[in-house]
Amino acid sequence: MSAGVVQRPAVSPSPVPSPSRKRRPVGKVVVFVLLLAGGLVFASVFVYAALSAVKPADEILANPMSWLPSQWLWGNFALPFEETPFARYYLNSTVVGVSVTVLNVITCTLAGYGFSKFSFRGRNVLFLVVLATLMVPLEVIYVPLYALVFDLGWVNSFAGLIIPAATSAFGIFLMRQSIEGLPDELLEAARIDGAGELRILWHVVAPMMVSPMAALALFIFMTNWDSHLWPLLVGNDAEHQTLPVGLAAMQANNLGSGGIPMMMAAALLALLPTLLLFLVLQRKFVEGITMTAGIK
Amino acid sequence: MALTRTAPGRARTARARPPGSGASGWRRRRDAVGLVFALPALVLFAAFAIYPMLRVFQLSLYDYNLTSPPVWVGLDNFRFLFGDERFLASLGASLFYVVVTYGPAVLLALVLALGLNTRMRGSAFVRLLYFAPVATSWVAVSVIWRLVLQPEGLLNQTLNTDIPWLTSSSWAKWAIAIAAIWKEVGFFLIIFLAGLQNIPKDLQEAAALDGAGSLRRLRYVTLPLLKPITVVVLVMAVIRGFQSFSPQVVLTGGSFGTEVINLFVYKTAFASARMGRASAVAVLMFVLLLMVTFVQLRALRKSA
């Protein structure tokens, strides 16, 4: 065994290319160019949408098409605000998204702390129940959930949009895993100094959990911004429509080609906040998604 | 209580043994604080996840229209569904969507991940191009794809074809799958890239030192080590696929053979006000998802 290990370096420095060597074979460049080309094809959909938003309506579906508009109508981006309650949709999505995110960070951090650093009776069973709900998507339970919210009188209200989404099994799991790693000595020291549990959570635990809390907040906000089915059920009047619900309604009312620039402008404006968040917080975004797959 | 009073000595020695257990009452009280911390989340779960979960099974056995009290019908809802062409068609539409969208999306994500798992300058930018659709909302993306898929839209003009993508029963399901592949590839790419990062570099290097070329390393080192991640990805893919709703609503409204199961539930519950029947579909969907998950996890355990 050990003889083989000793011998190997003597044999290998010849033609076998080591992956750590700093050489750039032609193959790698070809692969890179292919990947780049594919990526540009992906991105072309966004470019097409953006250019269609500022084109005169009759140029958009012209055949043969030209990518660039004959005149750049930047004013088209004001159309959704002028012709539909787009500002209202935007405001509603923001209010609901921010509320749901804040509530999730609070409830999941509290529960994560409770489940990781305390050993009350029934803790493990309760945690298993929470984990089991990860297996049950909204799509399975939304009919009785709607019936419940209907009985509570929360249909077409912000309560109906926000409260059922105020916590998440994934968030609790994530916060429990993160807080578990904190050394108990740290908490004990604070206790000996006479700090109450809430104080410890706020002054000791929370400052060290900023990173997982940020990943959770980003994940929840983006998921909520995308949410369509639930808001369609419980927020489908003029005052409570969020962006996905409003956009789908606008689409249904503007199927003619005259409405295309407005629809493209609206769609781009609707996807802008989460796209920007992603560009700024790329690493957190990737972290959140990989954690849903259970990879550390 | 009585015991401690009659035998104070024993109590004192018992207290002396494990350090700190003298405060066991205090500790128990402190541990109860943990339950209090978990309580807001637990109450929300009980009301908005567990109760509806139990209720969906119950409602599936009733005829219920939300306003008058539920009427017991036994297994009639299920009996009806298995004879209902529209339900079976929606089941078929969902299966088609899952396979035709997520098969290619997962495969493409795997290939892209293998190519993008380098530190080469510029690969971060290329990754960004594939990730971007993941960070956008389904409805907004579907509105954009509605234009791309018009007869004179980007896709037809690029392919130089004349396909009625969104208005024909033979094409609409493919059109939605194309849009969904574009949207979902990045999601699985992110997961595969994370999986590749977890493969120890020295394994690759050891194989290279032993003279394995890059294809052999891929076949015998990388792919076997990616197997557990691939199983997780496939479970997620099936679940995501069965949840699909927005692209069908925006692109076709469920016409032309694209009424997926989730849209069928929605219409049954809220257009026809048949909450019981819709719950029965949800129960079937739940059982199906559970079975798929177990089969895939078993496959993982067997191969591991």
Interface residues (C-beta under 8 A of the other chain):
Chain A: R8 S12 V16 P17 S18 P19 S20 K28 V31 F32 L34 L35 L36 G38 G39 L40 F42 A43 S44 V45 F46 Y48 A49 S52 I60 L61 A62 N63 P64 M65 I106 T107 C108 L110 A111 Y113 G114 F115 K117 F118 S119 F120 G122 R123 L126 V129 V130 T133 M135 V136 P137 L138 E139 V140 I141 Y142 V143 P144 L145 Y146 A147 L148 F150 I163 P164 A166 T167 A169 I172 E197 L201 M222 W225 D226 H228 L229 L233 L243 P244 L247 A248 Q251 A252 I260 M263 M264 A266 A267 L268 A270 L271 T274 L275 L277 F278 L279 Q282 F285 V286 I289 T290 T292 A293 G294 I295
Chain B: R30 D31 A32 V33 G34 L35 V36 F37 A38 P40 A41 L42 L44 F45 A47 F48 A49 I50 Y51 P52 M53 R55 V56 L59 Y64 L66 L112 G115 L116 T118 M120 G122 S123 V126 L128 L129 Y130 F131 A132 P133 V134 A135 T136 S137 W138 V139 A140 V141 V143 I144 W145 R146 L147 V148 Q150 P151 E152 G153 L154 Q157 W182 V185 F187 I190 I191 L193 A194 G195 N198 K201 Q204 E205 A208 L209 G211 I229 V232 V233 M236 I239 F242 Q243 F245 S246 V249 V250 G253 N262 V265 Y266 A269 F270 M275 A278 S279 A282 V283 M285 F286 L289 L290 T293
